């Protein structure tokens, strides 16, 4: 797990403290934390927006306004978590649209769990464009 230094405001009001917060590796657009951007992520955004399920997003406070969740799920890059992010992911997956604005590789995101595994790293190495082989060696 990567540690990220950032200022954290304190209630004392006297001084700002520097605190270490964990930054987990996440794939931008991967809302369910399986290390891949796929159909379940596009559907998950819609479920969250229209049904309130899951009740909590994967990073930070669990709210859509949390900077970590916004960075993770704002695939369109418009600064909002909305239906356009789901559409953006679907266009990327099925009609050759552009990938999420932060790319498709694992990146450290403050307040997010670690979702980049050996399997994901191997998958990234075996990709030809964005169509990848899902076969892994038996020893993983």
Helices and strands as residue ranges (DSSP letters): E 2-8, E 17-27, H 39-51, H 67-73, H 83-94, E 106-110, H 118-125, E 127-128, E 131-132
